[in-house]
Amino acid sequence: IEGSGPGSMISFDGTFTAIQTNVSEATGIQIRNLRIHSTTTNTGLGINATNFVISKFSDIWMTGLNRGVLMNKTGTHYNTIENIRIGIGGVGSYGIYIDGNSNENTIMRTRILPDGNSTGVFINSHANSLYDVDVETNANYSVYIGPSGHDTTMVGLYLEGNDKQLYIAPGAEATTIIVGFIVDGDTYN
């Protein structure tokens, strides 16, 4: 799916997922250069990337959502999320959620704008990476690494003005943090 910029918009009322697949393995999918917008504030899921493999999501602007990108099943591997801006809010909201053995996915140059009910990035799977990810202002958790978030690499994070900036759960192993900027919030582990 390729748009021609933010004017190429998938607009929906949030009662379903804007983009998803129902096949057991969607390999090589590219979604780029468009906007995903929920017309009902703080509802809906932008991209359900569960079952996507070696796929790329880039240059996407998401607004009005409750959930941005979901990867939540064994076999969801080697995907790249790049240059995405995600505006989220509402109870249980998240920008990017990686769980259920969705391993070896990469998030780069992504900005998440949350409200106080939100988690910017949740990772509870093996060998996922964050590069230059920005979560700023009001998140409950900026980045939450769950107990199975082993071998998570974070480089150049920008976390500002959130309640809990970085949480690494007991049991998470081999977490690497290289440089970054964390200000106006707390870091827990």
Solvent accessible surface area in square Angstrom, and as a share of the most:
residue,aa,sasa,rsa
1,I,110,0.56
2,E,109,0.49
3,G,17,0.16
4,S,100,0.64
5,G,8,0.08
6,P,78,0.49
7,G,78,0.75
8,S,32,0.21
9,M,92,0.41
10,I,52,0.26
11,S,60,0.39
12,F,11,0.05
13,D,66,0.34
14,G,10,0.10
15,T,114,0.66
16,F,116,0.48
17,T,29,0.17
18,A,20,0.16
19,I,15,0.08
20,Q,90,0.40
21,T,36,0.21
22,N,136,0.70
23,V,81,0.46
24,S,100,0.64
25,E,109,0.49
26,A,7,0.05
27,T,74,0.43
28,G,43,0.42
29,I,63,0.32
30,Q,81,0.36
31,I,1,0.01
32,R,88,0.32
33,N,52,0.27
34,L,7,0.03
35,R,49,0.18
36,I,0,0.00
37,H,47,0.21
38,S,2,0.01
39,T,85,0.49
40,T,66,0.39
41,T,102,0.59
42,N,54,0.28
43,T,44,0.25
44,G,4,0.04
45,L,4,0.02
46,G,0,0.00
47,I,0,0.00
48,N,33,0.17
49,A,0,0.00
50,T,20,0.12
51,N,23,0.12
52,F,4,0.02
53,V,17,0.10
54,I,108,0.55
55,S,4,0.02
56,K,73,0.31
57,F,0,0.00
58,S,8,0.05
59,D,73,0.38
60,I,3,0.01
61,W,81,0.28
62,M,0,0.00
63,T,19,0.11
64,G,21,0.20
65,L,0,0.00
66,N,19,0.10
67,R,79,0.29
68,G,0,0.00
69,V,0,0.00
70,L,27,0.13
71,M,0,0.00
72,N,67,0.35
73,K,102,0.43
74,T,90,0.52
75,G,28,0.27
76,T,0,0.00
77,H,41,0.18
78,Y,126,0.48
79,N,1,0.01
80,T,32,0.19
81,I,0,0.00
82,E,19,0.09
83,N,61,0.31
84,I,3,0.02
85,R,87,0.32
86,I,0,0.00
87,G,15,0.15
88,I,10,0.05
89,G,1,0.01
90,G,15,0.14
91,V,134,0.77
92,G,54,0.52
93,S,3,0.02
94,Y,20,0.08
95,G,0,0.00
96,I,0,0.00
97,Y,56,0.21
98,I,0,0.00
99,D,28,0.15
100,G,30,0.28
101,N,87,0.45
102,S,0,0.00
103,N,34,0.17
104,E,80,0.36
105,N,2,0.01
106,T,36,0.21
107,I,0,0.00
108,M,44,0.20
109,R,116,0.42
110,T,2,0.01
111,R,97,0.35
112,I,0,0.00
113,L,43,0.21
114,P,13,0.08
115,D,41,0.21
116,G,49,0.47
117,N,76,0.39
118,S,0,0.00
119,T,24,0.14
120,G,0,0.00
121,V,0,0.00
122,F,34,0.14
123,I,0,0.00
124,N,29,0.15
125,S,3,0.02
126,H,86,0.38
127,A,13,0.10
128,N,1,0.00
129,S,18,0.12
130,L,0,0.00
131,Y,77,0.29
132,D,76,0.40
133,V,0,0.00
134,D,26,0.14
135,V,0,0.00
136,E,31,0.14
137,T,66,0.39
138,N,83,0.43
139,A,0,0.00
140,N,51,0.26
141,Y,43,0.16
142,S,0,0.00
143,V,0,0.00
144,Y,51,0.19
145,I,0,0.00
146,G,0,0.00
147,P,71,0.44
148,S,51,0.33
149,G,0,0.00
150,H,56,0.25
151,D,59,0.31
152,T,0,0.00
153,T,32,0.18
154,M,0,0.00
155,V,36,0.21
156,G,19,0.18
157,L,4,0.02
158,Y,76,0.29
159,L,0,0.00
160,E,47,0.21
161,G,28,0.27
162,N,5,0.03
163,D,78,0.40
164,K,44,0.19
165,Q,0,0.00
166,L,3,0.02
167,Y,47,0.18
168,I,30,0.15
169,A,8,0.06
170,P,107,0.67
171,G,50,0.48
172,A,21,0.16
173,E,112,0.50
174,A,73,0.56
175,T,39,0.22
176,T,59,0.34
177,I,79,0.40
178,I,85,0.43
179,V,117,0.67
180,G,46,0.44
181,F,101,0.42
182,I,71,0.36
183,V,48,0.28
184,D,100,0.52
185,G,39,0.37
186,D,74,0.38
187,T,79,0.46
188,Y,93,0.35
189,N,145,0.74
